[in-house]
Amino acid sequence: MEKEKLEDIAEEILSHEGNVRGTAILSNIEYVRSKKGEEGVRKVEERMEQLGVPLDTKNIHSSEWISVGVSALTVLSIRDVFDWTEEDIFDMGRFAVRISFVTKLFVRYLVSKETVFRESPKYWRKQFDFGSLETKELNDDYAITEIRGHDIHPLICHLRAGYIYGITRFISKGEDVVVEETKCTHRGDDCHQYKVSLR
């Protein structure tokens, strides 16, 4: 994916309607902190300031609603500041599952992957006030999940894939997990579709 100049796309990213819980930003900032320390967090905040979107990470609460545009621009700024790859962003999504209190509550009582995938639409509505998630197919070997109405930037697809991987790995009891985005609106499809295979 060619790395575009954030100043050229920031306004478009910020124009997307909808909100996410503050935990989305906080988990990404915590990943930065784990890799780059407080200095890394400061660099991300400075980059957001340069883009005209001040981000005071110390005053974000996990349950508050925050513009999805701000959340997405934070991810893009993190990539920009550290020159991270799509694999790094995937890993950041995977990391979020390990530290998110809301996610831990979600999976704690849903002990099987079947239940997790069935209940995922409810979890989506607790985290996003727009778009939808639906499990289209589920068997012993794989699940197919579709996400609609969440089409901000292709990099977010990798973050989301990492998050799906993290949740599935959390409840897969040692099985290998593979997440593949088989459809993508940024490639002309009508939704984002993820095939989650257990091997």
C-alpha positions, 0 to 999 in steps of 0.5 A: 500500500502506497503511503500517502501524505496525511495532510492531504487526506486528514480532512477526508478521514475526519469527515467520516460519520460515527463514533467508537469507544475511547478504548480503541484509541487507548489500546493503540496508544498502549501498544505504542507505549509498549514498543516506543515508550512515553517518547513514542506516545508524545511523538504521536500526540505531536503528529496529531497536533500537526494535523490539527487534531489535538489528542490528549491521551491522558484524558481519554476514557475507555467508555466515552464516544470518540469520532471514528475519524479521529480514531482512524487518523490516530492509527495513520499517524502511528504508522506515519511517525514510526514508518510501520508496516501493515504487519505492525498494524495487524499486530497492534490490533492483536495487542488490543485484545490483550489489554482491552477490559471490554474485550476481556469481559466479552470473551470471559463468559463466551467460552466457545468460538461458536458463541463468540462469533454468534454474539459478535454483532452485539459486541460490535454495537457496544463498540461502534454506533455505526456499521454492522458485523455479521457472522455469515458462516460458522463450522468447526474449521472456519468462520466467515464474518462480514462488516458493512458501513466501516469504510474509512481507510485500507490500513484499518482493514489490517488493524481489524484483522489483527483484532479478529485474530486476537479474539479468536486466538484468545478462545481457540485453545491453542489452535493455529488461527489464520485471518484473511480478508477475502472481500474489501470495499477498498478493492470494489467489494460490497463489504469487508469479509474475513475468513477466520480459519483454525488449523 
